[in-house]
């Protein structure tokens, strides 16, 4: 998938890039169900882009195959005028759009997935920077509620949330890692099926990004979060797994020259392989029987999907 990753990287590495340009590229490769919506916030504006890739037996065609959501999480692809170039935080958008482009090229060659895939992210070349330890984070021109509203789709039966996860001291390796599954306020065990796919794609033992209960609560509750990778789980009851693009050292989200295309390619290829298996019913994000037992014994934890009580 390196070809698609390079194409998308070059597209987004621009002070003038917009969602319309990304949509034009995708439509030129045969994807016609592409929408772009500009949202303005207190700190600027960004273009949300959503791509629906119809499967041969997907719900969009009246079939019953499940739908996979792939969300590219980020504050922005650029931090202009402070920084020139595509920032490290943009890796989630590069990954998600590369997946869409690869699926388009596959379809043009006669390989159509069984289930639908919905890819969503946003494009902002001049997002703000915000203080954070151990390194600065990228901010966003819009708030998290707007991101979830535009990127998390009700048709998604499971979600892969892809995010640059380099500004921390716990996930310390080059490449990518997956998180445990989050569902309705619960942190569940790491999916065996996703571990298998990851090990096949990378040729290495699986790497798991450690997350906590705090990470699956909404932004704005004055708690520390590793980053926004798990925020889609606030807006859906579908299972959510983070795909964290990582490094050995703590890298600021606003740093340029810090994106590793081979790592992005590996993460994108993982997403494509999950999409293939998920649509065929061969990949589960959680154990349904165990989930029923959890809810029966302990009840729901949906309060963790809210801001909770105000101190």
One Martini backbone bead per residue (centre of mass of N, CA, C, O) as a GRO file, in nm:
protein
  311
    1UNK     BB    1   0.049   0.067   0.004
    2UNK     BB    2   0.263   0.289  -0.058
    3UNK     BB    3   0.140   0.440  -0.292
    4UNK     BB    4  -0.109   0.557  -0.140
    5UNK     BB    5   0.045   0.697   0.087
    6UNK     BB    6   0.203   0.893  -0.089
    7UNK     BB    7  -0.032   1.033  -0.222
    8UNK     BB    8  -0.162   1.139   0.040
    9UNK     BB    9   0.077   1.287   0.159
   10UNK     BB   10   0.113   1.489  -0.076
   11UNK     BB   11  -0.169   1.612  -0.054
   12UNK     BB   12  -0.150   1.706   0.264
   13UNK     BB   13   0.130   1.859   0.198
   14UNK     BB   14  -0.044   2.154   0.242
   15UNK     BB   15  -0.164   2.484   0.274
   16UNK     BB   16  -0.431   2.419   0.059
   17UNK     BB   17  -0.573   2.193   0.166
   18UNK     BB   18  -0.873   1.992   0.112
   19UNK     BB   19  -1.152   1.802   0.101
   20UNK     BB   20  -1.199   1.837  -0.204
   21UNK     BB   21  -0.931   1.716  -0.301
   22UNK     BB   22  -0.972   1.437  -0.180
   23UNK     BB   23  -1.237   1.376  -0.328
   24UNK     BB   24  -1.125   1.393  -0.615
   25UNK     BB   25  -0.931   1.157  -0.593
   26UNK     BB   26  -1.142   0.936  -0.517
   27UNK     BB   27  -1.330   0.975  -0.764
   28UNK     BB   28  -1.105   0.912  -0.981
   29UNK     BB   29  -1.112   0.594  -0.849
   30UNK     BB   30  -1.453   0.533  -0.814
   31UNK     BB   31  -1.563   0.708  -0.577
   32UNK     BB   32  -1.905   0.838  -0.515
   33UNK     BB   33  -1.936   0.819  -0.183
   34UNK     BB   34  -1.864   1.148  -0.117
   35UNK     BB   35  -1.820   1.370   0.165
   36UNK     BB   36  -1.825   1.730   0.243
   37UNK     BB   37  -1.767   1.922   0.557
   38UNK     BB   38  -1.779   2.241   0.689
   39UNK     BB   39  -1.636   2.339   1.007
   40UNK     BB   40  -1.685   2.587   1.254
   41UNK     BB   41  -1.484   2.744   1.500
   42UNK     BB   42  -1.305   2.927   1.731
   43UNK     BB   43  -1.017   2.813   1.567
   44UNK     BB   44  -1.176   2.766   1.295
   45UNK     BB   45  -1.142   2.520   1.028
   46UNK     BB   46  -1.287   2.214   0.878
   47UNK     BB   47  -1.277   1.909   0.676
   48UNK     BB   48  -1.511   1.673   0.643
   49UNK     BB   49  -1.468   1.323   0.552
   50UNK     BB   50  -1.679   1.080   0.376
   51UNK     BB   51  -1.653   0.724   0.300
   52UNK     BB   52  -1.844   0.498   0.098
   53UNK     BB   53  -1.789   0.145   0.071
   54UNK     BB   54  -1.931  -0.086  -0.118
   55UNK     BB   55  -2.047  -0.393  -0.077
   56UNK     BB   56  -2.169  -0.687  -0.206
   57UNK     BB   57  -2.325  -0.742   0.109
   58UNK     BB   58  -2.418  -0.477   0.207
   59UNK     BB   59  -2.638  -0.249   0.349
   60UNK     BB   60  -2.641  -0.051   0.097
   61UNK     BB   61  -2.762  -0.324  -0.074
   62UNK     BB   62  -2.940  -0.504   0.142
   63UNK     BB   63  -2.757  -0.648   0.320
   64UNK     BB   64  -2.577  -0.828   0.611
   65UNK     BB   65  -2.312  -0.720   0.621
   66UNK     BB   66  -2.086  -0.576   0.801
   67UNK     BB   67  -1.969  -0.258   0.928
   68UNK     BB   68  -1.677  -0.069   0.887
   69UNK     BB   69  -1.498   0.164   1.079
   70UNK     BB   70  -1.271   0.439   0.977
   71UNK     BB   71  -1.087   0.657   1.192
   72UNK     BB   72  -0.923   0.966   1.156
   73UNK     BB   73  -0.726   1.097   1.405
   74UNK     BB   74  -0.716   1.461   1.479
   75UNK     BB   75  -0.643   1.799   1.468
   76UNK     BB   76  -0.417   1.820   1.228
   77UNK     BB   77  -0.204   1.841   0.933
   78UNK     BB   78  -0.148   2.139   1.044
   79UNK     BB   79   0.049   2.441   1.204
   80UNK     BB   80  -0.024   2.697   1.075
   81UNK     BB   81   0.247   2.918   1.095
   82UNK     BB   82   0.445   2.769   1.291
   83UNK     BB   83   0.435   2.523   1.083
   84UNK     BB   84   0.597   2.348   0.815
   85UNK     BB   85   0.394   2.105   0.725
   86UNK     BB   86   0.343   1.786   0.804
   87UNK     BB   87   0.226   1.648   1.082
   88UNK     BB   88   0.224   1.392   1.301
   89UNK     BB   89  -0.092   1.409   1.356
   90UNK     BB   90  -0.169   1.322   1.042
   91UNK     BB   91  -0.158   1.003   1.029
   92UNK     BB   92  -0.460   0.931   1.050
   93UNK     BB   93  -0.546   1.056   0.779
   94UNK     BB   94  -0.352   0.905   0.597
   95UNK     BB   95  -0.453   0.624   0.663
   96UNK     BB   96  -0.755   0.644   0.594
   97UNK     BB   97  -0.721   0.746   0.295
   98UNK     BB   98  -0.548   0.504   0.204
   99UNK     BB   99  -0.766   0.294   0.240
  100UNK     BB  100  -0.968   0.411   0.040
  101UNK     BB  101  -0.776   0.402  -0.207
  102UNK     BB  102  -0.724   0.097  -0.202
  103UNK     BB  103  -1.021   0.005  -0.230
  104UNK     BB  104  -1.056   0.140  -0.503
  105UNK     BB  105  -0.834  -0.020  -0.655
  106UNK     BB  106  -0.950  -0.297  -0.600
  107UNK     BB  107  -1.225  -0.256  -0.738
  108UNK     BB  108  -1.105  -0.194  -1.025
  109UNK     BB  109  -0.978  -0.510  -1.012
  110UNK     BB  110  -1.233  -0.693  -0.873
  111UNK     BB  111  -1.206  -0.626  -0.551
  112UNK     BB  112  -1.470  -0.687  -0.333
  113UNK     BB  113  -1.612  -0.645  -0.054
  114UNK     BB  114  -1.865  -0.761   0.144
  115UNK     BB  115  -1.851  -0.519   0.321
  116UNK     BB  116  -1.881  -0.225   0.445
  117UNK     BB  117  -1.704   0.100   0.432
  118UNK     BB  118  -1.629   0.365   0.670
  119UNK     BB  119  -1.463   0.670   0.608
  120UNK     BB  120  -1.317   0.907   0.854
  121UNK     BB  121  -1.224   1.260   0.851
  122UNK     BB  122  -0.994   1.547   0.871
  123UNK     BB  123  -0.903   1.878   0.719
  124UNK     BB  124  -0.624   2.078   0.857
  125UNK     BB  125  -0.351   2.311   0.790
  126UNK     BB  126  -0.426   2.521   1.070
  127UNK     BB  127  -0.384   2.418   1.352
  128UNK     BB  128  -0.358   2.421   1.678
  129UNK     BB  129  -0.161   2.452   1.972
  130UNK     BB  130  -0.106   2.253   2.275
  131UNK     BB  131  -0.034   2.203   2.584
  132UNK     BB  132   0.188   1.923   2.685
  133UNK     BB  133   0.268   1.623   2.855
  134UNK     BB  134   0.583   1.582   2.727
  135UNK     BB  135   0.433   1.707   2.474
  136UNK     BB  136   0.291   1.867   2.238
  137UNK     BB  137  -0.020   1.924   2.111
  138UNK     BB  138  -0.284   1.909   1.905
  139UNK     BB  139  -0.531   2.086   1.808
  140UNK     BB  140  -0.865   2.221   1.731
  141UNK     BB  141  -1.120   2.398   1.566
  142UNK     BB  142  -1.287   2.170   1.703
  143UNK     BB  143  -1.472   1.977   1.889
  144UNK     BB  144  -1.537   1.656   1.994
  145UNK     BB  145  -1.838   1.651   1.931
  146UNK     BB  146  -1.804   1.718   1.630
  147UNK     BB  147  -1.629   1.480   1.553
  148UNK     BB  148  -1.824   1.253   1.635
  149UNK     BB  149  -2.063   1.348   1.461
  150UNK     BB  150  -1.896   1.324   1.176
  151UNK     BB  151  -1.734   1.027   1.217
  152UNK     BB  152  -1.962   0.878   1.362
  153UNK     BB  153  -2.153   0.606   1.248
  154UNK     BB  154  -2.447   0.421   1.265
  155UNK     BB  155  -2.338   0.188   1.059
  156UNK     BB  156  -2.126   0.109   1.260
  157UNK     BB  157  -2.023  -0.209   1.402
  158UNK     BB  158  -1.721  -0.107   1.392
  159UNK     BB  159  -1.407   0.048   1.523
  160UNK     BB  160  -1.128   0.214   1.380
  161UNK     BB  161  -0.889   0.414   1.557
  162UNK     BB  162  -0.666   0.645   1.415
  163UNK     BB  163  -0.356   0.745   1.589
  164UNK     BB  164  -0.130   0.941   1.699
  165UNK     BB  165   0.109   0.787   1.961
  166UNK     BB  166   0.390   0.974   2.072
  167UNK     BB  167   0.308   1.155   2.347
  168UNK     BB  168   0.457   0.924   2.538
  169UNK     BB  169   0.566   0.659   2.807
  170UNK     BB  170   0.426   0.354   2.709
  171UNK     BB  171   0.450   0.358   2.383
  172UNK     BB  172   0.775   0.210   2.284
  173UNK     BB  173   0.756   0.199   1.943
  174UNK     BB  174   0.791   0.120   1.619
  175UNK     BB  175   0.471   0.176   1.463
  176UNK     BB  176   0.206  -0.029   1.586
  177UNK     BB  177  -0.097  -0.044   1.786
  178UNK     BB  178  -0.332  -0.198   1.994
  179UNK     BB  179  -0.624  -0.200   2.167
  180UNK     BB  180  -0.847  -0.247   2.360
  181UNK     BB  181  -1.178  -0.293   2.391
  182UNK     BB  182  -1.446  -0.062   2.355
  183UNK     BB  183  -1.772  -0.078   2.547
  184UNK     BB  184  -1.993   0.097   2.709
  185UNK     BB  185  -1.745   0.163   2.934
  186UNK     BB  186  -1.577  -0.083   2.856
  187UNK     BB  187  -1.286  -0.280   2.910
  188UNK     BB  188  -1.167  -0.517   2.708
  189UNK     BB  189  -1.027  -0.752   2.565
  190UNK     BB  190  -0.816  -0.848   2.344
  191UNK     BB  191  -0.845  -0.931   2.027
  192UNK     BB  192  -0.768  -1.222   1.874
  193UNK     BB  193  -0.818  -1.149   1.576
  194UNK     BB  194  -0.641  -0.890   1.571
  195UNK     BB  195  -0.381  -1.025   1.652
  196UNK     BB  196  -0.357  -1.211   1.411
  197UNK     BB  197  -0.354  -0.993   1.190
  198UNK     BB  198  -0.112  -0.834   1.296
  199UNK     BB  199   0.099  -1.067   1.277
  200UNK     BB  200   0.069  -1.108   0.972
  201UNK     BB  201   0.133  -0.816   0.873
  202UNK     BB  202   0.417  -0.774   1.046
  203UNK     BB  203   0.580  -1.038   1.160
  204UNK     BB  204   0.497  -0.990   1.463
  205UNK     BB  205   0.435  -0.942   1.759
  206UNK     BB  206   0.205  -0.812   1.936
  207UNK     BB  207   0.092  -0.476   2.003
  208UNK     BB  208  -0.004  -0.300   2.305
  209UNK     BB  209  -0.187  -0.030   2.404
  210UNK     BB  210  -0.205   0.137   2.691
  211UNK     BB  211  -0.512   0.175   2.865
  212UNK     BB  212  -0.769   0.355   3.032
  213UNK     BB  213  -1.053   0.465   3.164
  214UNK     BB  214  -0.991   0.764   3.106
  215UNK     BB  215  -0.964   0.723   2.783
  216UNK     BB  216  -1.301   0.654   2.768
  217UNK     BB  217  -1.350   0.941   2.828
  218UNK     BB  218  -1.432   1.250   2.793
  219UNK     BB  219  -1.361   1.531   2.701
  220UNK     BB  220  -1.376   1.782   2.967
  221UNK     BB  221  -1.312   1.625   3.272
  222UNK     BB  222  -1.012   1.673   3.389
  223UNK     BB  223  -0.865   1.435   3.247
  224UNK     BB  224  -0.640   1.218   3.151
  225UNK     BB  225  -0.516   1.154   2.813
  226UNK     BB  226  -0.336   1.008   2.579
  227UNK     BB  227  -0.571   1.074   2.368
  228UNK     BB  228  -0.821   1.060   2.100
  229UNK     BB  229  -0.848   0.753   2.014
  230UNK     BB  230  -1.121   0.679   2.211
  231UNK     BB  231  -1.360   0.888   2.149
  232UNK     BB  232  -1.566   0.721   1.974
  233UNK     BB  233  -1.685   0.557   2.228
  234UNK     BB  234  -1.884   0.789   2.316
  235UNK     BB  235  -2.078   0.771   2.027
  236UNK     BB  236  -2.101   0.446   2.076
  237UNK     BB  237  -2.192   0.089   2.101
  238UNK     BB  238  -1.971   0.010   1.946
  239UNK     BB  239  -1.684  -0.127   1.894
  240UNK     BB  240  -1.351  -0.006   1.998
  241UNK     BB  241  -1.032   0.035   1.825
  242UNK     BB  242  -0.707   0.117   1.851
  243UNK     BB  243  -0.465   0.272   1.620
  244UNK     BB  244  -0.133   0.311   1.711
  245UNK     BB  245   0.107   0.540   1.627
  246UNK     BB  246   0.453   0.484   1.698
  247UNK     BB  247   0.734   0.551   1.925
  248UNK     BB  248   1.029   0.558   2.117
  249UNK     BB  249   0.979   0.859   2.127
  250UNK     BB  250   0.883   1.171   2.217
  251UNK     BB  251   0.647   1.325   1.993
  252UNK     BB  252   0.524   1.588   1.865
  253UNK     BB  253   0.233   1.664   1.698
  254UNK     BB  254   0.378   1.938   1.565
  255UNK     BB  255   0.578   1.780   1.415
  256UNK     BB  256   0.804   1.769   1.156
  257UNK     BB  257   0.942   1.497   0.993
  258UNK     BB  258   0.775   1.242   1.174
  259UNK     BB  259   0.683   1.064   0.939
  260UNK     BB  260   0.633   0.708   0.877
  261UNK     BB  261   0.544   0.544   0.599
  262UNK     BB  262   0.581   0.245   0.688
  263UNK     BB  263   0.393   0.264   0.935
  264UNK     BB  264   0.140   0.357   0.789
  265UNK     BB  265   0.122   0.120   0.595
  266UNK     BB  266   0.084  -0.098   0.810
  267UNK     BB  267  -0.176   0.016   0.934
  268UNK     BB  268  -0.341   0.019   0.670
  269UNK     BB  269  -0.317  -0.284   0.607
  270UNK     BB  270  -0.461  -0.374   0.858
  271UNK     BB  271  -0.735  -0.241   0.798
  272UNK     BB  272  -0.790  -0.399   0.537
  273UNK     BB  273  -0.785  -0.684   0.665
  274UNK     BB  274  -1.015  -0.634   0.858
  275UNK     BB  275  -1.228  -0.567   0.646
  276UNK     BB  276  -1.232  -0.838   0.508
  277UNK     BB  277  -1.307  -1.012   0.764
  278UNK     BB  278  -1.554  -0.861   0.882
  279UNK     BB  279  -1.752  -0.890   0.635
  280UNK     BB  280  -1.728  -1.224   0.673
  281UNK     BB  281  -1.725  -1.296   0.991
  282UNK     BB  282  -1.389  -1.336   1.085
  283UNK     BB  283  -1.413  -1.075   1.286
  284UNK     BB  284  -1.382  -0.993   1.630
  285UNK     BB  285  -1.387  -0.748   1.894
  286UNK     BB  286  -1.573  -0.951   2.062
  287UNK     BB  287  -1.734  -1.145   2.308
  288UNK     BB  288  -2.066  -1.200   2.322
  289UNK     BB  289  -2.095  -1.392   2.567
  290UNK     BB  290  -1.918  -1.230   2.763
  291UNK     BB  291  -2.081  -0.970   2.747
  292UNK     BB  292  -2.343  -1.083   2.864
  293UNK     BB  293  -2.213  -1.157   3.137
  294UNK     BB  294  -2.120  -0.878   3.223
  295UNK     BB  295  -2.400  -0.738   3.223
  296UNK     BB  296  -2.539  -0.936   3.417
  297UNK     BB  297  -2.336  -0.895   3.662
  298UNK     BB  298  -2.261  -0.552   3.634
  299UNK     BB  299  -2.352  -0.391   3.412
  300UNK     BB  300  -2.349  -0.087   3.304
  301UNK     BB  301  -2.103   0.199   3.190
  302UNK     BB  302  -2.231   0.462   3.043
  303UNK     BB  303  -2.127   0.698   3.225
  304UNK     BB  304  -1.839   0.699   3.075
  305UNK     BB  305  -1.980   0.856   2.816
  306UNK     BB  306  -1.972   1.089   3.012
  307UNK     BB  307  -1.902   1.370   3.223
  308UNK     BB  308  -2.058   1.344   3.466
  309UNK     BB  309  -2.004   1.474   3.757
  310UNK     BB  310  -1.998   1.782   3.910
  311UNK     BB  311  -1.783   1.912   4.151
   0.00000   0.00000   0.00000
